[in-house]
Amino acid sequence: MTSSGSPSDVASGDVVLVVVDHQGTTVRNPALELLTAARAIGRPEAVWLGGDAPAGAALETLGTHGAGVVHHLAVDPGGLLPAQVAQVLRVAVEATGARTVLLTSTFENKEASAHLAFHLGAGLVVDAAGVERDDDGALVTVQQAFAGTWTLRSVVTAEHAVVALKANAVPAEVVDGAPVPQVVAHPVVADASVGGATLVERTERPVSERPSLTEAQVVVVGGRGTNGDFSAVEDLADALGGAVGATRVATDEGWIGHEAQIGQTGVTVSPRLYVGAGVSGAVHHRGGMQSSGTIVAINNDPEAPIFEIADYGIVGDLTTVLPQTAAEVRRLRAESGEA
């Protein structure tokens, strides 16, 4: 994608649509990260899918992170298939003339991104770790590949770009003195025939006080070494305020739900802190977590491959190490008044 003018001119002029992930009226942190990333490549404008328009604290939060306008599409995203989500997003794209759309890289959003990119004739990038402009104003994305051992830079040459950015890839930063954004409503109707499928039933996931696995700043992961007992893993995750993840073998054995699986065939995570307990570090698991900020490995096998990429390694029994660690974390938090 090319544009006249300097990169700074492009960044200040081009509208970048940011699809806001939210739970009810609460804006999720990945949306704030997207708005921060959008400020580096254009003029952020948010897209809010929901029956009610954002107001109050939600609207103020979007504004303080750079959204000058919030486009309200009055549909329930929970009741839509990804193809239908893409259909309604096209309304905002066409209304604003935006050439770049940013979404959080979740399973649902990646599928919706593919539909949207197809209809726009856009360049599509998923699981991106960053976005920027080159000297010619073209959009450049950064990705991790081959189990995180390679960093790729891709230039989008199409007129439009649809980019799904991984959670925790960009720290959310506020804009001082930002005004409350204007809300613009767009009439939309989701076509039930779009996508060639019919939604017949939806089962809500159990509500958990733990953060979402893809959004968590801290992830504690259990592998084969747990022998099916995730109690110590869950206890440390709760002490750290983190999420619980698992390797493929743990989910295949039925020790924990498949939604917790991290790896090439599961969820990709980029937390600031990853703790692997009883995780061997097979290549397909490493592909889903190697971009983590700090990696701590606990395994009783000193030859486990996970130690090759770990920042800190503990050779020991996880049933001893994890409870001691959780107790110490709680003690330190109590002393600092965080408990």
C-alpha positions as CSV (number, residue, x, y, z in Angstrom):
1,M,0.0,0.0,0.0
2,T,1.6,3.3,-1.1
3,S,0.7,6.8,-0.3
4,S,2.0,10.3,-1.1
5,G,3.7,12.4,1.5
6,S,6.1,11.6,4.3
7,P,5.5,8.8,6.7
8,S,4.5,11.3,9.4
9,D,1.9,12.8,7.0
10,V,0.5,9.3,6.3
11,A,0.4,8.5,10.0
12,S,-1.5,11.7,10.8
13,G,-3.9,11.5,7.9
14,D,-5.0,7.9,7.3
15,V,-7.9,6.5,9.3
16,V,-7.0,3.2,11.0
17,L,-10.1,1.3,12.3
18,V,-9.6,-0.6,15.5
19,V,-12.2,-3.2,16.3
20,V,-12.8,-3.0,20.1
21,D,-12.9,-6.2,22.1
22,H,-15.2,-5.6,25.1
23,Q,-17.1,-7.6,27.8
24,G,-20.4,-5.8,28.2
25,T,-19.4,-2.2,28.8
26,T,-15.8,-3.0,29.9
27,V,-13.1,-2.4,27.3
28,R,-10.6,-5.2,27.2
29,N,-6.9,-4.4,27.4
30,P,-6.0,-5.7,23.9
31,A,-8.2,-3.1,22.4
32,L,-6.2,-0.4,24.1
33,E,-3.0,-2.0,22.8
34,L,-4.5,-1.8,19.3
35,L,-5.3,1.9,19.7
36,T,-1.7,2.5,20.8
37,A,-0.3,0.6,17.8
38,A,-2.7,2.4,15.5
39,R,-1.4,5.8,16.6
40,A,2.0,5.0,15.1
41,I,0.5,4.3,11.6
42,G,-2.5,6.6,11.3
43,R,-5.4,8.3,13.0
44,P,-7.2,5.7,15.2
45,E,-11.0,5.4,15.1
46,A,-12.7,2.7,17.1
47,V,-15.4,0.3,16.0
48,W,-17.8,-0.9,18.7
49,L,-20.0,-3.9,18.0
50,G,-22.9,-4.1,20.5
51,G,-26.5,-3.4,21.1
52,D,-25.8,-0.3,23.2
53,A,-23.3,2.4,22.2
54,P,-20.3,2.9,24.5
55,A,-20.7,5.6,27.1
56,G,-19.2,6.8,30.4
57,A,-16.0,5.1,31.5
58,A,-15.8,2.9,28.3
59,L,-16.0,5.9,26.0
60,E,-13.5,7.9,28.1
61,T,-11.0,5.0,28.1
62,L,-11.2,4.7,24.3
63,G,-10.5,8.4,24.0
64,T,-7.6,8.5,26.4
65,H,-5.9,5.8,24.3
66,G,-6.3,7.7,21.0
67,A,-9.7,7.1,19.5
68,G,-11.0,10.3,18.1
69,V,-14.3,8.7,16.8
70,V,-16.2,5.6,17.9
71,H,-18.3,4.0,15.2
72,H,-21.2,2.1,16.7
73,L,-22.5,-0.9,14.9
74,A,-25.7,-2.0,16.7
75,V,-25.3,-5.8,16.4
76,D,-24.6,-8.5,19.0
77,P,-21.2,-10.0,18.0
78,G,-21.9,-13.0,20.2
79,G,-24.8,-14.0,18.0
80,L,-22.9,-13.6,14.7
81,L,-20.8,-15.9,12.7
82,P,-17.3,-14.6,11.6
83,A,-18.5,-14.0,8.0
84,Q,-21.4,-11.9,9.4
85,V,-19.0,-9.9,11.6
86,A,-16.9,-9.2,8.5
87,Q,-20.0,-8.1,6.6
88,V,-20.9,-5.5,9.2
89,L,-17.3,-4.3,9.6
90,R,-17.4,-3.5,5.9
91,V,-20.0,-0.8,6.7
92,A,-17.5,1.0,8.9
93,V,-14.7,0.6,6.3
94,E,-16.8,2.0,3.5
95,A,-18.2,4.8,5.7
96,T,-14.8,6.0,6.8
97,G,-12.7,5.2,3.7
98,A,-10.2,3.5,6.1
99,R,-7.5,1.4,4.4
100,T,-6.3,-0.3,7.5
101,V,-8.2,-2.4,10.0
102,L,-6.7,-3.7,13.2
103,L,-8.2,-6.6,15.3
104,T,-7.0,-8.7,18.2
105,S,-5.7,-12.0,17.0
106,T,-8.2,-14.4,18.4
107,F,-9.6,-17.5,16.7
108,E,-12.9,-15.7,15.9
109,N,-11.2,-12.5,14.8
110,K,-8.8,-14.3,12.5
111,E,-11.6,-16.0,10.7
112,A,-13.5,-12.7,10.4
113,S,-10.4,-11.0,9.2
114,A,-10.0,-13.5,6.4
115,H,-13.6,-12.8,5.2
116,L,-13.1,-9.1,5.5
117,A,-9.8,-9.1,3.6
118,F,-11.3,-11.2,0.8
119,H,-14.2,-8.8,0.3
120,L,-11.9,-5.8,0.4
121,G,-9.2,-7.3,-1.7
122,A,-6.9,-6.5,1.2
123,G,-3.6,-7.8,2.4
124,L,-4.1,-10.1,5.4
125,V,-1.7,-10.6,8.3
126,V,-2.6,-12.6,11.4
127,D,-0.7,-13.1,14.6
128,A,1.3,-10.0,14.0
129,A,3.6,-8.7,16.7
130,G,3.8,-5.1,15.5
131,V,2.9,-2.7,12.8
132,E,4.7,0.4,11.4
133,R,5.2,2.5,8.3
134,D,8.3,2.3,6.0
135,D,10.0,5.4,4.5
136,D,7.5,5.3,1.6
137,G,4.5,5.2,3.9
138,A,3.7,1.5,3.2
139,L,2.3,-0.6,6.0
140,V,4.9,-3.1,7.4
141,T,4.0,-5.9,9.9
142,V,6.3,-7.9,12.2
143,Q,5.7,-11.6,12.9
144,Q,7.4,-14.4,14.7
145,A,7.8,-17.6,12.8
146,F,9.4,-21.1,13.1
147,A,8.7,-21.5,16.8
148,G,9.7,-17.9,17.4
149,T,13.2,-18.3,16.1
150,W,12.7,-16.0,13.1
151,T,11.3,-12.5,12.9
152,L,9.6,-11.6,9.6
153,R,8.8,-8.2,8.2
154,S,6.1,-8.0,5.6
155,V,5.1,-5.1,3.4
156,V,1.4,-4.8,2.5
157,T,1.2,-3.8,-1.2
158,A,-2.6,-3.9,-1.5
159,E,-4.7,-0.8,-1.2
160,H,-6.3,-2.1,2.0
161,A,-4.7,-4.0,4.9
162,V,-6.4,-6.2,7.6
163,V,-4.1,-7.0,10.5
164,A,-4.8,-9.2,13.5
165,L,-2.3,-8.3,16.3
166,K,-1.4,-10.6,19.1
167,A,-2.4,-9.5,22.6
168,N,0.5,-8.1,24.7
169,A,2.5,-7.3,21.6
170,V,2.3,-3.5,22.2
171,P,2.1,-1.9,25.7
172,A,-1.0,0.2,26.0
173,E,-0.2,3.9,26.5
174,V,-2.6,6.8,27.2
175,V,-2.7,10.2,25.4
176,D,-2.5,13.2,27.8
177,G,-5.4,15.6,27.5
178,A,-7.4,13.5,24.9
179,P,-11.0,14.6,24.5
180,V,-14.0,12.2,24.8
181,P,-14.5,10.8,21.3
182,Q,-17.6,11.4,19.2
183,V,-19.9,8.4,18.7
184,V,-21.2,7.8,15.2
185,A,-24.0,5.3,14.7
186,H,-24.2,3.2,11.5
187,P,-27.3,1.3,10.6
188,V,-26.4,-2.3,9.9
189,V,-28.3,-5.6,9.4
190,A,-26.4,-8.9,9.5
191,D,-27.5,-11.1,6.6
192,A,-28.4,-14.6,8.1
193,S,-27.4,-16.2,4.8
194,V,-23.8,-15.0,4.7
195,G,-21.2,-17.6,5.3
196,G,-23.3,-20.6,4.2
197,A,-23.9,-21.7,7.8
198,T,-26.6,-21.2,10.4
199,L,-25.9,-20.6,14.1
200,V,-28.2,-23.0,15.9
201,E,-26.9,-22.9,19.4
202,R,-24.3,-21.1,21.5
203,T,-22.9,-22.2,24.8
204,E,-21.3,-19.6,27.0
205,R,-18.0,-20.5,28.5
206,P,-17.9,-20.8,32.3
207,V,-17.1,-17.5,33.9
208,S,-13.7,-17.3,35.5
209,E,-12.0,-14.7,37.7
210,R,-8.7,-15.5,35.9
211,P,-7.7,-13.3,32.9
212,S,-8.2,-14.6,29.4
213,L,-5.4,-16.9,28.3
214,T,-4.6,-14.8,25.2
215,E,-4.7,-11.5,27.2
216,A,-2.9,-12.5,30.4
217,Q,0.3,-10.8,31.4
218,V,1.2,-14.0,33.3
219,V,0.6,-17.5,32.2
220,V,1.4,-20.7,34.2
221,V,1.4,-23.8,32.1
222,G,1.2,-27.4,33.0
223,G,2.5,-30.3,30.9
224,R,2.9,-34.1,31.1
225,G,4.9,-33.7,34.3
226,T,1.8,-32.7,36.2
227,N,0.4,-36.3,35.8
228,G,-3.0,-34.8,35.5
229,D,-3.0,-32.8,38.7
230,F,-3.2,-29.1,37.9
231,S,-4.0,-27.9,41.4
232,A,-0.4,-26.6,42.0
233,V,-0.4,-24.9,38.6
234,E,-3.8,-23.2,39.2
235,D,-2.7,-22.1,42.7
236,L,0.5,-20.4,41.4
237,A,-1.5,-18.8,38.6
238,D,-4.0,-17.4,41.2
239,A,-1.2,-16.1,43.4
240,L,0.3,-14.3,40.4
241,G,-3.0,-13.1,39.0
242,G,-2.4,-15.1,35.8
243,A,-4.0,-17.5,33.5
244,V,-3.7,-21.3,33.3
245,G,-2.4,-23.0,30.1
246,A,-1.5,-26.5,29.1
247,T,0.5,-28.5,26.5
248,R,-1.2,-30.7,23.9
249,V,-0.6,-33.9,25.8
250,A,-2.3,-32.5,28.9
251,T,-5.4,-31.6,26.9
252,D,-5.4,-34.8,24.9
253,E,-5.4,-36.8,28.1
254,G,-8.4,-34.9,29.3
255,W,-6.6,-33.3,32.3
256,I,-7.8,-29.8,31.2
257,G,-10.0,-28.4,28.5
258,H,-8.7,-27.9,25.0
259,E,-9.3,-24.2,25.2
260,A,-6.2,-24.1,27.5
261,Q,-3.8,-25.6,24.9
262,I,-0.9,-23.5,23.9
263,G,1.1,-24.3,20.7
264,Q,0.9,-24.4,16.9
265,T,-2.4,-26.2,17.1
266,G,-3.7,-24.2,20.0
267,V,-3.5,-20.7,21.3
268,T,-0.5,-18.4,20.8
269,V,0.4,-16.4,23.8
270,S,2.9,-13.5,24.5
271,P,2.7,-12.9,28.2
272,R,5.3,-10.9,30.1
273,L,5.9,-13.9,32.3
274,Y,5.5,-17.6,31.2
275,V,6.0,-20.3,33.8
276,G,6.2,-23.9,32.4
277,A,5.8,-26.7,35.0
278,G,6.5,-30.2,33.8
279,V,6.6,-28.9,30.2
280,S,9.2,-30.6,28.0
281,G,9.3,-27.8,25.4
282,A,8.4,-29.7,22.2
283,V,8.7,-27.6,19.1
284,H,4.9,-27.4,18.5
285,H,4.4,-26.0,22.0
286,R,7.3,-23.6,21.7
287,G,5.7,-22.2,18.6
288,G,2.9,-20.8,20.7
289,M,4.8,-19.3,23.6
290,Q,8.4,-18.5,22.5
291,S,7.8,-14.8,22.1
292,S,7.0,-14.5,25.9
293,G,8.9,-11.8,27.7
294,T,10.4,-13.9,30.5
295,I,10.3,-17.7,30.4
296,V,10.7,-19.7,33.6
297,A,10.9,-23.5,33.3
298,I,10.4,-26.1,36.1
299,N,11.2,-29.7,35.2
300,N,12.9,-32.6,36.9
301,D,14.7,-33.6,33.7
302,P,17.8,-31.3,33.3
303,E,17.9,-32.3,29.6
304,A,14.4,-31.0,28.8
305,P,14.4,-28.8,25.6
306,I,12.5,-26.1,27.4
307,F,15.7,-25.2,29.3
308,E,17.2,-24.2,25.9
309,I,14.9,-21.1,25.7
310,A,14.3,-20.5,29.3
311,D,15.5,-17.3,31.0
312,Y,15.4,-19.1,34.4
313,G,15.4,-22.8,34.9
314,I,14.7,-24.9,38.0
315,V,15.5,-28.6,38.0
316,G,13.1,-30.0,40.5
317,D,9.8,-31.5,41.4
318,L,6.9,-29.2,40.4
319,T,4.8,-30.5,43.3
320,T,7.4,-29.0,45.7
321,V,8.5,-25.9,43.7
322,L,5.1,-24.5,42.8
323,P,3.5,-24.5,46.2
324,Q,6.7,-22.9,47.7
325,T,6.7,-20.3,45.0
326,A,3.0,-19.5,45.4
327,A,3.4,-19.2,49.2
328,E,6.4,-16.8,48.7
329,V,4.5,-14.7,46.2
330,R,1.6,-14.3,48.6
331,R,3.9,-13.4,51.4
332,L,5.7,-10.7,49.4
333,R,2.3,-9.3,48.2
334,A,1.0,-9.2,51.8
335,E,4.1,-7.3,52.9
336,S,3.7,-4.8,50.1
337,G,0.0,-4.4,50.8
338,E,-1.1,-6.0,47.5
339,A,-2.9,-8.9,49.0
